[in-house]
Amino acid sequence: MSADKLHIAIVASNRFPIKQPFAGGLEAHTWHLAHSLADAGHEVTLFAGPGSDSAPGIACLDVQVLELSPQARADVSMPSDTFMSDHHAYLRLMLDLAASSQYDVVHNHSLHYLPIAMARTLATPVLTTLHTPPTPWIQSAVAACDGVGTRFAAVSRHTASMWNGIVDEIDIVPNGVDVLGWPEGSGGPYLAWSGRFTPEKGPHLAIEAAVRAGYPIKLAGPISDPEYFAREIGPRLNDRVTYVGHLDQRELAALVGGAAAALVTPSWDEPYGLVVAEALACGTPVAAFARGGIPEIVTADCATLVPADDVDALAAAIPRTVALDRKTVRRHSILRCSAETMLDAYLHLYRGMMSAPVTRLHDPVKHLRPAGRRRRPA
């Protein structure tokens, strides 16, 4: 492999394919990163759910399926099928990566604990991007390996702060979007909301704000929680509140680009807020709850932020958000939220990791040392 061309293994979810329409923002981000790397001339091998997109420069690893014997299934300690499937898929992957020397860097985007816990078994440098607040399983993996074996990056300063005291050092690499794939739109008379239909994304709050402000709204995304959709969204649909389906990227860009503004209404602290960056790339200004990493993405000339869960404030913010200049919004996206900016940051990290291999600062068998005995200084 030449000094300029890298072979990167990207580890994503073993459950969801990396293809359009995306299951969520994490899958969209991973797809765009893989394609950006390949377009830049690098070789990418992707571990993700079956059916993921392959393209020139992108190969896919198979997810190994576990067929348990009747005897194993009869064990009273048998965990759920989902847990066992995930565990087996990542265990097999990490053992295969440990035995391989074909990659320059392994970039972990999964939310599973094994890629972190087993990173120290690889001769290849490992980078883990933290897309969420800490979870018990991942915190356990970090603690078990003393944080040795993988370097960490976070998608926002907010996300990095959530890991304070768990991970010692974290690089900040904000997610980016392909601004060519999200072209500037002309706007229109309606508002747009996009994302997974779950309570934590708060689409029912977006509907309430649009109705109070007197604007029609179009909503798009996968119905990840059918009970929530039936209870909170279905009864609110009418000729001015419409669900347009789970759209692919081109269709979604047309929807967002044709909107007067995009509403972003998380009921939890979004680690980043990819839908914000996508809307800005279309020149569509954003009215959003000031939660999580969202305030790091925007400025007053491209978005209006209001207190979390304050529907009245969000409704009041819509008219002044619609009035923001779309070209200024688009310009902000190119400077701050582009995939090119993200790609440059990750390539810088990759090459830095390759030139400075991880040094084990902790004794992997410290629990075997007799109590009260100290190591001599090196």
Summary of the structure (lengths in Angstrom):
residues: 378
radius of gyration: 22.3
end to end distance: 35.6
largest distance: 75.3
contacts: 1254
relative contact order: 0.12
helix: 39%
strand: 15%
